[in-house]
Amino acid sequence: MQVSIKGPSDFVSSADKKVEENLINELSKARPDYSILSEEIGEIKNKNTECKWIIDPIDGTLNFLNGIPHFAISVALEKNNQIICGVVFDPIKNEMFLAEKDQGAYLNNQKITVSKRKKI
């Protein structure tokens, strides 16, 4: 795997680029007019500048590169400068977290909520 350095302690791997490419291709098929902001390539402005996909292809690249199983793929949807939806996928645990504005949060399609516990 090829690894390059973007800045101090900021690495990008060929895996980052491949995941990013796949995400951009699939999101562009689903919503071709939406703009895209990705960690590795920057911004792609399309017809619909009100809606923008925000992508971090491998959130935790350094962990990924060192074989530490704590990294994820993160995608958010921004509309009119406000995040309205976010998805985080943990490929190691096969866990998909989804949250949508005013709709709650889900883990693998099961609704999740914050704890009611007041003390730690």
N, C-alpha and C positions, 0 to 999 in steps of 0.2 A: 504494500500500500504506500502510495506517495503522500508525504506530509510536507507542508510548507508553513512558514511562520508569517503571520500578518502583523504581529507586533509582540511586545514583551508578554510572554505567557499566553499568547493568542495564536492557536494553531488551527490549520484547516487541512483536512485529509481528502483523499480521493473519494472516500466514502461520503463525506459531507457534500461534495459536488455531485455525486451520483444520486443521493437521496434528494437533494435540492432539484436536480434535473427532473426526476420522476414526479415530485410534488408539483412543480411548475407545469409539467405536461398535463397531469391529471386535473389540476385546478383550472387550467386554461381551457380544457375540454368542457368541464362542467359550467364554467362562467367565463366565456372568452372575453367579455368586455371589462372584467374587473382588473384593476391594477394590482401589481405584486411588489412587495418589498421583502427581499430575502437577504439574510445575513451575508451570504457569500458574493452575490452578484449586484446587490443594490436594488434600485427601483426600476420597475418596468411600468411605464404609464400607458394605460389603455384608454379606450373611449370613456368608460365609467370611472371617473376619478373620485367619485363619492364613496365607492366600495373598493377596498384594498385587502388582499390577502397578505398577512405578515408571517414569514416563515423562518424558523430556526431549524435547519435540517437535522443537525445533531446537537441538541442542547446538552453540553457536557462532553465536548470533543476530547478534552484531556483525559477524562475518565475512560472514554471509549478507546483511545489510543493506548492506554495503559492496562486495558483488560479489566477495568473496574466496572462492575455491572450497574452503574448508576448514571444513566443518560437517557434521553428521550427525544422524540420528534415533536416539535411544537408548531402549531398553526393557529393563527387568530384571524378573525374577520373584523375589519374596521369599516364603519359606515359613518360618514360625516364626522370624522375625527373622533369617533367613540367606538371602543371595542364592544361588539355585540355577541361574539361567540369565540370560544377558545377550545382547542382540542390538544391534548397531550397524550402521546402514545409511548408506553414503556415496552419496547420489544422483548426485553429479557423476561418480564413477568406477564407479557401479553395482556397488559392493562391499558384500556382506553378511557381517559377522563374527558368529559365534555361538559361545558358550561355555556348556557345561552342566557342572555339578558332577559330577566323576568320569567325564565322557564326553569331555573334551578340547575343543579349539577348532577352528573351521572358517572358511574364507574361501570364499564361494560354493560351499559343499558339499564343498570339498576340505580334508582334515585339515591343520592347521598345527601347528608345534611351535616351541618356543624354540630359539635357536641353541645349538650345543654349544661355540661359540667362547668361550675363556676371557679373551682380551685384546681390547681395542678397537683 
